[in-house]
């Protein structure tokens, strides 16, 4: 991390700004985001919507939502879009949409436009 980078990241969290963590495979995105979420206030409700559970924030108030494929009969499918919609109903203080690729980007952008702080 460049000098002063920690102060910039802390300021983002304190200001409850939305931000995006991106980088190549194995670059530490998940580790960084988990660490940042651990710095959120203990009274804040964090809701994670992920394709597969990867984030492990050290925080007392985390709700984890994970997508699910349909069963053999074609029932039970839970998409990232479904999770974002449910997460918004849970009144999160911070909403985190996990790794997105392809069409999931639409759901990430929709979540960023909801007006919730700290996404």
N, C-alpha and C positions, 0 to 999 in steps of 0.2 A: 504494500500500500504506500502511496506517495506520502511524504511528510505533510501533516495536517489533514490527511484523509479521514482519520478517525473523528476529528472535530466536525468535518463536513457531514459525515454520516450521522453523528449525534444530533447535529442541528436539524437534519431532515426528520429524524424521529421526533425530536422535541416540538418541531413546528407542525407535526402530523401531516406532512406532505406525502403525496403519492409518489412512488418511485418504482423503477424497473431495475432488476438485477439481471444482467446478461453476461455471457462469456462462453468460452469453448468447453468441451467435455473435460472434466477433471480440473477445472480452473478454480473451484471453491465456491461456486454460487450458492449451493445449498448450505454449506458451512457458514458463509457470511450471513445469509438471510436468517438462519436459525439463531446465530449470535445476536443479530440486530433485534430480532423479536424478543429475545431474552431480556433486552434492555427496556422494553415497554413497561409502563407502570403496572404494578401487581393488581390493580383494580380494573385494568382494561381487559375487555373480552376480545380475544383473538380468534377469528374463524378462518380455518384453512380449508380451501377447496382444491383438491389435488387429484390427478389422474392415478398416481400411486403414492402412497404415504412415504415421503422422503424427509420432510422437514421435522426436526426434533427440537423445537425451542424449549429452553429451560424457563418456563413461565407457568404460573399457577392457574391460569384461566384460558385454556386452549380448547376449542371445539374442532375436531377433525372430521372432515367430510371427504369421502373417496369415491371415485367413479366405480361403476360395476358393469360388466358385460351382461348381455341377455343370457338367460338360461337356455337349455336345449329346446324348450318350447317357444322361445322368442320373447319371454316375459322377463321383467325385472331389470331392464336396462336403465342405468343411471348415468347421465352424461354430465360433462362439466357445466353445460348450460343449466341443467337441473340443479346442480350444486350451488352455482352462483345465485340462482333465484332463491333457493332455500336459505343460503347464508345471509342474504339481505333481510330476510324475515326474522333472523335471529338477533337483530340489532347489534351487530358487531361494532366495537370501537375501532378495530383494525381488521380489514378483510384481505386475505392473501390468496391469490390465485396461483397455484403452483406452475410447474413447467408447462408451457404452451408451445404448440407447433401446429402449423397448418390452420385449419378452420377454427381451432380453439382461440385464436387471437381475437376473434370477434367477441367472445365472451369476456376476455380480459379487458378489452376496450369498453365494453358495456359496464363492467364492474367499476372501472375507473371513472365513468361518467355518472355514477349514482349520487355523487356528492358526499359519500362517506369519507371521513378523514383517515389518513394513515393507511391507505390501501397499498 
